[in-house]
Amino acid sequence: MNDKPLISRLAKVYKETQYTYFVSDEFGQTVLEGVDELTARMYAMKDEGYSIGRDEEHVRVLDDDTAINYENKDVLSEEDLNE
C-alpha cells in the first residue's frame, strides 16, 4: 500500500506533467519548450505562424492531435511534397 495520501500523489503527477508544452514556428522548428500550456499559448500569440504542442513520453503532439514521434519526424509524405 502507498504511504502517501492520494492528493500528494496526484500533485506529484500534475507537477511532473505540467511543463510539457512547446511552441514551434511554421517551419517546424522549436522556438520554446518545457513550459506550461498557458505560457505556450501566450508565446504562440506573438506570431501567427507559431503553434503549440505537448510532449508526451517520446512523442510530440500538435494542437490538432497530430502525433510526431521520433520514427516519423523527418519523413515527408506525398502530401508534404505537393505543398
Secondary structure as GFF3:
##gff-version 3
##sequence-region A 1 83
A	DSSP	alpha_helix	6	18	.	.	.	ID=ss1
A	DSSP	beta_strand	21	24	.	.	.	ID=ss2
A	DSSP	beta_strand	30	35	.	.	.	ID=ss3
A	DSSP	alpha_helix	37	44	.	.	.	ID=ss4
A	DSSP	beta_strand	51	56	.	.	.	ID=ss5
A	DSSP	beta_strand	59	62	.	.	.	ID=ss6
A	DSSP	beta_strand	67	69	.	.	.	ID=ss7
A	DSSP	alpha_helix	78	82	.	.	.	ID=ss8
###
